[in-house]
Amino acid sequence: MKKPNPVKQMISCHSTIMANLLKVGVCVPVLLLAACNSGSENHGLLVSDTTQTNPNKQVGLLLPLSGRNGNLGNNMLKAAQLALSDPSAPPLNIYDTEQVGGAAEAARRAVAAKDGIILGPLTARQTSEVASVTTSSNIPVIAYTSDVAASGPNVWAFGITPEQQVLTMVRAAKNQGKTKFAALLPDNPMGRAMAGGLTKACADLGLMQPTIVYHSADSNDIVQKLKALSNYDARLQDAKNNPEAISKADNTATTAQENTNDDNLLDELAPSGNTAKKSSQKLVLGAPPFDALVLADTGLQLQSVINALGETQIASPQVQIMGPGLWGAFASKLGKLQGAWYAAPNPTKRQGFVRQYTAKYGQAPKPLADLTYDTAALANSLSKVGGYTSSNLTRADGFDGVDGLFVLKPDGHVQRDLQIFQIQPTGGGKMITTPSTVMSTGTKTNS
């Protein structure tokens, strides 16, 4: 019996994938990070060009494999090994960033081993240490931090960043006619990151500069800062001078407050204390000087922010409220923020990866394992089509990964095709249609 030709099988498989994608109207990136092989699932890229112009095909992986983050690091390591499991994959050199010398020493060992690309490390501080070692040797680094401050030429912050989340939401809000953006943010690294993302997104999308106010953890400070940001005193005075607003007090004036004060918030949030309504809160206040508001609080401070939103009568749909992807972890208890948005990857995208990881290792991958899988699959594919060159890494049409399409930019930033989730009246986030932030065609992704 004549043996099947593996090359013909590969070409046939690739043709089938492309044909199916084109049938459903998918915008196909130049390189896919998943394909079929030998009748079984395989996460390597199927390519026809095996020319290798960069002799350093080895992949260096820097992770915490011991110490307090050892379990996480080993979970992430397994994802990288899965992505590089096909026989034609480049060699993987593994370095523990918790050993003597830390991430910098691990990077020096990777340079000495002539690794062509470095994946990792995990944190922003470690990324800076690695970059100081690799800059002179021009080795590309794709780190797993979500702090864009650690990025730069030839160093990418590959984590899902606040910047990416805010860009997704601002673009969608603009498409819905929102033009005046503001932010009430905690004075901490997360708040600063969301502020930076908002400022950049507004500039990139041709919107006016946003108004950004920072608050302390004190509930009174949160209320006062939001009152100032929303021109509360002027709105209140206008309402007092408007007989129509006063006459509607018993019927509609407290709608915004009621929408943000049901019994569906996080169980651990502190009670709001005195719930008696002041007479001034029964007035129908006019619109604030913004139509989109970015928040970043979680936990107990989120209770204070929600109380302040009710007191100042700021609620959807008049104002589109937007928050961090962290809200997704407890969205089922955020009914008080109904209508608010957060941005995150489409969870259905990673289901195939989860199944294969679990089948191979007997445990589920952690969310950060998505990052190591995608970067290792990227290294696998580029090792076969010209190596880890800047032009290959930063190709404009990007790569289709476990968490969706992504593009590596020359300045070290990463664009991601995130989705928007809207908080429902009874809690929970529902994925809604949103325009892509990556594909220049503006193709919409449906839930």
Sequence and secondary structure as in RCSB ss.txt:
>XXXX:A:sequence
MKKPNPVKQMISCHSTIMANLLKVGVCVPVLLLAACNSGSENHGLLVSDTTQTNPNKQVGLLLPLSGRNGNLGNN
MLKAAQLALSDPSAPPLNIYDTEQVGGAAEAARRAVAAKDGIILGPLTARQTSEVASVTTSSNIPVIAYTSDVAA
SGPNVWAFGITPEQQVLTMVRAAKNQGKTKFAALLPDNPMGRAMAGGLTKACADLGLMQPTIVYHSADSNDIVQK
LKALSNYDARLQDAKNNPEAISKADNTATTAQENTNDDNLLDELAPSGNTAKKSSQKLVLGAPPFDALVLADTGL
QLQSVINALGETQIASPQVQIMGPGLWGAFASKLGKLQGAWYAAPNPTKRQGFVRQYTAKYGQAPKPLADLTYDT
AALANSLSKVGGYTSSNLTRADGFDGVDGLFVLKPDGHVQRDLQIFQIQPTGGGKMITTPSTVMSTGTKTNS
>XXXX:A:secstr
     HHHHHHHHHHHHHHHHHHTT    SEES EEETTEEE S   S      S   EEEEE  SGGGHHHHHH
HHHHHHHHT STTS  EEEEETTSTTHHHHHHHHHHHTT SEEE  SSHHHHHHHHHHHGGGT  EEE    GGG
 BTTEEE S  HHHHHHHHHHHHHHTT   EEEEEESSHHHHHHHHHHHHHHHHTT    EEEEE S HHHHHHH
HHHHTTHHHHHHHHHT HHHHHTTTTTTTHHHHHT SS S TTS   S     GGGGS     S SEEE    HH
HHHHHHHHHHHTT  TTTSEEEE GGGGGGGGG GGGTT EEEE  GGGGHHHHHHHHHHHSS   TTHHHHHHH
HHHHHHHTTTT S HHHHT TT EEETTEEEEE TTS EEE  EEEEE TTS EEEE EE SS TT  EE  
